[in-house]
Protein backbone atom coordinates (compact mmCIF):
# COMPACT_ATOMS: atom_id res chain seq x y z
CA UNK A 1 0.00 0.00 0.00
CA UNK A 2 1.28 3.44 -0.89
CA UNK A 3 -0.43 5.31 1.95
CA UNK A 4 -1.08 4.64 5.61
CA UNK A 5 -3.50 1.82 6.43
CA UNK A 6 -6.76 2.86 8.09
CA UNK A 7 -7.62 0.84 11.20
CA UNK A 8 -9.75 0.89 14.35
CA UNK A 9 -6.60 1.77 16.29
CA UNK A 10 -5.19 4.59 14.16
CA UNK A 11 -3.71 5.41 10.76
CA UNK A 12 -0.62 3.58 9.56
CA UNK A 13 2.05 3.56 12.25
CA UNK A 14 0.24 6.25 14.27
CA UNK A 15 -1.82 4.59 16.99
CA UNK A 16 -4.51 6.25 19.04
CA UNK A 17 -2.79 7.79 22.06
CA UNK A 18 0.05 9.38 20.04
CA UNK A 19 0.81 13.04 20.71
CA UNK A 20 -0.41 15.60 18.15
CA UNK A 21 3.14 16.60 17.18
CA UNK A 22 4.16 13.03 16.34
CA UNK A 23 0.89 12.13 14.59
CA UNK A 24 0.78 15.31 12.49
CA UNK A 25 4.43 14.98 11.48
CA UNK A 26 4.05 11.37 10.32
CA UNK A 27 0.70 11.94 8.59
CA UNK A 28 2.01 15.09 6.88
CA UNK A 29 4.97 13.11 5.52
CA UNK A 30 2.48 10.84 3.75
CA UNK A 31 -0.36 13.28 2.99
CA UNK A 32 1.31 16.67 2.59
CA UNK A 33 0.66 19.89 4.47
CA UNK A 34 -2.62 20.03 6.43
CA UNK A 35 -5.31 22.29 4.96
CA UNK A 36 -6.83 23.12 8.36
CA UNK A 37 -5.95 22.94 12.05
CA UNK A 38 -8.71 23.96 14.47
CA UNK A 39 -9.05 23.76 18.25
CA UNK A 40 -12.31 23.80 20.20
CA UNK A 41 -13.62 23.37 23.73
CA UNK A 42 -16.69 21.39 24.71
CA UNK A 43 -17.38 22.74 28.21
CA UNK A 44 -20.75 21.18 29.06
CA UNK A 45 -21.04 17.52 30.06
CA UNK A 46 -24.37 15.92 29.07
CA UNK A 47 -24.89 12.18 29.52
CA UNK A 48 -21.13 11.55 29.35
CA UNK A 49 -20.62 13.62 26.19
CA UNK A 50 -18.73 16.92 26.20
CA UNK A 51 -20.88 19.46 24.37
CA UNK A 52 -20.66 23.00 23.01
CA UNK A 53 -24.26 24.15 23.36
CA UNK A 54 -23.77 27.16 21.10
CA UNK A 55 -22.49 25.18 18.09
CA UNK A 56 -24.56 22.08 18.93
CA UNK A 57 -21.49 19.88 18.55
CA UNK A 58 -20.28 17.12 20.85
CA UNK A 59 -17.05 15.25 21.50
CA UNK A 60 -15.79 12.53 23.82
CA UNK A 61 -13.38 15.00 25.48
CA UNK A 62 -13.67 18.57 26.83
CA UNK A 63 -10.91 19.80 24.49
CA UNK A 64 -10.45 18.97 20.80
CA UNK A 65 -8.13 19.67 17.93
CA UNK A 66 -9.02 18.69 14.37
CA UNK A 67 -6.29 18.59 11.74
CA UNK A 68 -7.37 17.93 8.15
CA UNK A 69 -5.56 17.08 4.98
CA UNK A 70 -7.46 16.98 1.67
CA UNK A 71 -9.45 13.83 2.45
CA UNK A 72 -8.49 12.76 5.98
CA UNK A 73 -9.13 14.49 9.30
CA UNK A 74 -7.34 13.48 12.51
CA UNK A 75 -8.97 14.20 15.88
CA UNK A 76 -7.08 14.87 19.09
CA UNK A 77 -8.75 15.05 22.48
CA UNK A 78 -8.04 15.58 26.14
CA UNK A 79 -9.11 17.43 29.26
CA UNK A 80 -7.35 20.62 28.09
CA UNK A 81 -5.96 21.86 24.77
CA UNK A 82 -2.37 21.55 26.02
CA UNK A 83 -2.69 17.84 26.86
CA UNK A 84 -4.30 15.99 23.97
CA UNK A 85 -3.68 12.71 22.18
CA UNK A 86 -4.76 11.19 18.86
CA UNK A 87 -8.26 9.75 19.39
CA UNK A 88 -9.94 9.41 15.98
CA UNK A 89 -9.92 9.84 12.23
CA UNK A 90 -12.42 10.37 9.40
CA UNK A 91 -11.97 9.88 5.66
CA UNK A 92 -14.69 11.58 3.63
CA UNK A 93 -13.25 12.09 0.15
CA UNK A 94 -11.28 10.05 -2.34
CA UNK A 95 -7.70 10.57 -1.14
CA UNK A 96 -4.84 11.63 -3.41
CA UNK A 97 -2.62 9.15 -1.56
CA UNK A 98 -4.17 5.67 -1.39
CA UNK A 99 -5.71 5.18 2.05
CA UNK A 100 -7.61 1.97 2.70
CA UNK A 101 -8.43 -0.57 5.38
CA UNK A 102 -6.68 -3.93 5.61
CA UNK A 103 -9.58 -5.26 3.52
CA UNK A 104 -8.79 -2.70 0.78
CA UNK A 105 -11.93 -0.63 1.46
CA UNK A 106 -11.81 3.12 0.82
CA UNK A 107 -14.08 5.93 -0.39
CA UNK A 108 -15.65 4.76 -3.64
CA UNK A 109 -15.52 1.03 -2.85
CA UNK A 110 -18.69 -0.74 -3.98
CA UNK A 111 -20.23 -3.26 -1.59
CA UNK A 112 -20.66 -5.83 -4.37
CA UNK A 113 -16.87 -5.83 -4.93
CA UNK A 114 -16.07 -6.66 -1.28
CA UNK A 115 -19.31 -8.23 -0.04
CA UNK A 116 -17.46 -10.65 2.28
CA UNK A 117 -15.34 -7.85 3.82
CA UNK A 118 -18.03 -5.48 5.04
CA UNK A 119 -21.47 -5.51 6.56
CA UNK A 120 -24.17 -2.92 6.03
CA UNK A 121 -26.99 -2.26 8.50
CA UNK A 122 -30.59 -2.00 7.33
CA UNK A 123 -32.33 1.31 7.97
CA UNK A 124 -30.83 4.76 8.17
CA UNK A 125 -31.72 7.69 5.96
CA UNK A 126 -33.75 7.12 2.78
CA UNK A 127 -30.71 6.55 0.52
CA UNK A 128 -27.80 6.38 2.97
CA UNK A 129 -26.77 4.14 5.81
CA UNK A 130 -23.97 2.73 7.92
CA UNK A 131 -21.90 -0.39 8.24
CA UNK A 132 -18.46 -1.66 9.16
CA UNK A 133 -15.54 -3.58 7.77
CA UNK A 134 -14.60 -6.99 9.16
CA UNK A 135 -11.77 -5.22 11.02
CA UNK A 136 -14.27 -2.86 12.68
CA UNK A 137 -13.78 0.40 10.76
CA UNK A 138 -17.05 2.35 10.57
CA UNK A 139 -18.54 3.02 7.12
CA UNK A 140 -20.94 5.60 5.70
CA UNK A 141 -22.62 4.40 2.51
CA UNK A 142 -25.09 5.60 -0.13
CA UNK A 143 -27.24 3.93 -2.76
CA UNK A 144 -30.53 2.15 -2.95
CA UNK A 145 -33.30 2.44 -0.38
CA UNK A 146 -32.45 2.04 3.30
CA UNK A 147 -35.97 2.74 4.52
CA UNK A 148 -39.50 3.52 3.43
CA UNK A 149 -42.79 4.49 4.98
CA UNK A 150 -45.50 1.87 4.77
CA UNK A 151 -49.20 2.48 4.04
CA UNK A 152 -49.82 3.11 7.78
CA UNK A 153 -47.11 5.78 7.93
CA UNK A 154 -44.71 3.49 9.82
CA UNK A 155 -40.95 3.48 9.25
CA UNK A 156 -39.72 0.26 7.62
CA UNK A 157 -36.02 -0.60 7.53
CA UNK A 158 -34.64 -1.84 4.23
CA UNK A 159 -31.30 -3.20 3.08
CA UNK A 160 -30.36 -2.32 -0.51
CA UNK A 161 -28.69 -4.75 -2.87
CA UNK A 162 -24.87 -4.82 -2.69
CA UNK A 163 -24.85 -3.68 -6.34
CA UNK A 164 -26.40 -0.35 -5.28
CA UNK A 165 -24.21 0.55 -2.28
CA UNK A 166 -20.99 2.63 -2.37
CA UNK A 167 -18.74 3.72 0.52
CA UNK A 168 -18.64 7.52 0.94
CA UNK A 169 -16.84 7.70 4.29
CA UNK A 170 -14.79 5.69 6.77
CA UNK A 171 -13.99 6.47 10.40
CA UNK A 172 -12.66 5.13 13.68
CA UNK A 173 -12.28 6.38 17.23
CA UNK A 174 -13.73 9.63 18.59
CA UNK A 175 -14.86 12.37 16.24
CA UNK A 176 -16.71 15.65 16.69
CA UNK A 177 -20.40 15.00 16.10
CA UNK A 178 -23.28 17.24 15.10
CA UNK A 179 -25.92 16.85 17.81
CA UNK A 180 -28.68 17.95 15.45
CA UNK A 181 -27.58 15.80 12.52
CA UNK A 182 -30.44 14.26 10.62
CA UNK A 183 -30.66 12.88 7.15
C-alpha positions in Angstrom: 0.0 0.0 0.0 1.3 3.4 -0.9 -0.4 5.3 2.0 -1.1 4.6 5.6 -3.5 1.8 6.4 -6.8 2.9 8.1 -7.6 0.8 11.2 -9.8 0.9 14.3 -6.6 1.8 16.3 -5.2 4.6 14.2 -3.7 5.4 10.8 -0.6 3.6 9.6 2.0 3.6 12.2 0.2 6.3 14.3 -1.8 4.6 17.0 -4.5 6.3 19.0 -2.8 7.8 22.1 0.0 9.4 20.0 0.8 13.0 20.7 -0.4 15.6 18.1 3.1 16.6 17.2 4.2 13.0 16.3 0.9 12.1 14.6 0.8 15.3 12.5 4.4 15.0 11.5 4.0 11.4 10.3 0.7 11.9 8.6 2.0 15.1 6.9 5.0 13.1 5.5 2.5 10.8 3.7 -0.4 13.3 3.0 1.3 16.7 2.6 0.7 19.9 4.5 -2.6 20.0 6.4 -5.3 22.3 5.0 -6.8 23.1 8.4 -6.0 22.9 12.1 -8.7 24.0 14.5 -9.1 23.8 18.3 -12.3 23.8 20.2 -13.6 23.4 23.7 -16.7 21.4 24.7 -17.4 22.7 28.2 -20.7 21.2 29.1 -21.0 17.5 30.1 -24.4 15.9 29.1 -24.9 12.2 29.5 -21.1 11.5 29.4 -20.6 13.6 26.2 -18.7 16.9 26.2 -20.9 19.5 24.4 -20.7 23.0 23.0 -24.3 24.1 23.4 -23.8 27.2 21.1 -22.5 25.2 18.1 -24.6 22.1 18.9 -21.5 19.9 18.5 -20.3 17.1 20.9 -17.1 15.3 21.5 -15.8 12.5 23.8 -13.4 15.0 25.5 -13.7 18.6 26.8 -10.9 19.8 24.5 -10.5 19.0 20.8 -8.1 19.7 17.9 -9.0 18.7 14.4 -6.3 18.6 11.7 -7.4 17.9 8.2 -5.6 17.1 5.0 -7.5 17.0 1.7 -9.5 13.8 2.4 -8.5 12.8 6.0 -9.1 14.5 9.3 -7.3 13.5 12.5 -9.0 14.2 15.9 -7.1 14.9 19.1 -8.8 15.1 22.5 -8.0 15.6 26.1 -9.1 17.4 29.3 -7.4 20.6 28.1 -6.0 21.9 24.8 -2.4 21.6 26.0 -2.7 17.8 26.9 -4.3 16.0 24.0 -3.7 12.7 22.2 -4.8 11.2 18.9 -8.3 9.8 19.4 -9.9 9.4 16.0 -9.9 9.8 12.2 -12.4 10.4 9.4 -12.0 9.9 5.7 -14.7 11.6 3.6 -13.2 12.1 0.2 -11.3 10.1 -2.3 -7.7 10.6 -1.1 -4.8 11.6 -3.4 -2.6 9.2 -1.6 -4.2 5.7 -1.4 -5.7 5.2 2.0 -7.6 2.0 2.7 -8.4 -0.6 5.4 -6.7 -3.9 5.6 -9.6 -5.3 3.5 -8.8 -2.7 0.8 -11.9 -0.6 1.5 -11.8 3.1 0.8 -14.1 5.9 -0.4 -15.6 4.8 -3.6 -15.5 1.0 -2.8 -18.7 -0.7 -4.0 -20.2 -3.3 -1.6 -20.7 -5.8 -4.4 -16.9 -5.8 -4.9 -16.1 -6.7 -1.3 -19.3 -8.2 0.0 -17.5 -10.6 2.3 -15.3 -7.9 3.8 -18.0 -5.5 5.0 -21.5 -5.5 6.6 -24.2 -2.9 6.0 -27.0 -2.3 8.5 -30.6 -2.0 7.3 -32.3 1.3 8.0 -30.8 4.8 8.2 -31.7 7.7 6.0 -33.7 7.1 2.8 -30.7 6.6 0.5 -27.8 6.4 3.0 -26.8 4.1 5.8 -24.0 2.7 7.9 -21.9 -0.4 8.2 -18.5 -1.7 9.2 -15.5 -3.6 7.8 -14.6 -7.0 9.2 -11.8 -5.2 11.0 -14.3 -2.9 12.7 -13.8 0.4 10.8 -17.1 2.3 10.6 -18.5 3.0 7.1 -20.9 5.6 5.7 -22.6 4.4 2.5 -25.1 5.6 -0.1 -27.2 3.9 -2.8 -30.5 2.2 -3.0 -33.3 2.4 -0.4 -32.4 2.0 3.3 -36.0 2.7 4.5 -39.5 3.5 3.4 -42.8 4.5 5.0 -45.5 1.9 4.8 -49.2 2.5 4.0 -49.8 3.1 7.8 -47.1 5.8 7.9 -44.7 3.5 9.8 -41.0 3.5 9.3 -39.7 0.3 7.6 -36.0 -0.6 7.5 -34.6 -1.8 4.2 -31.3 -3.2 3.1 -30.4 -2.3 -0.5 -28.7 -4.7 -2.9 -24.9 -4.8 -2.7 -24.9 -3.7 -6.3 -26.4 -0.3 -5.3 -24.2 0.6 -2.3 -21.0 2.6 -2.4 -18.7 3.7 0.5 -18.6 7.5 0.9 -16.8 7.7 4.3 -14.8 5.7 6.8 -14.0 6.5 10.4 -12.7 5.1 13.7 -12.3 6.4 17.2 -13.7 9.6 18.6 -14.9 12.4 16.2 -16.7 15.6 16.7 -20.4 15.0 16.1 -23.3 17.2 15.1 -25.9 16.8 17.8 -28.7 18.0 15.4 -27.6 15.8 12.5 -30.4 14.3 10.6 -30.7 12.9 7.1 
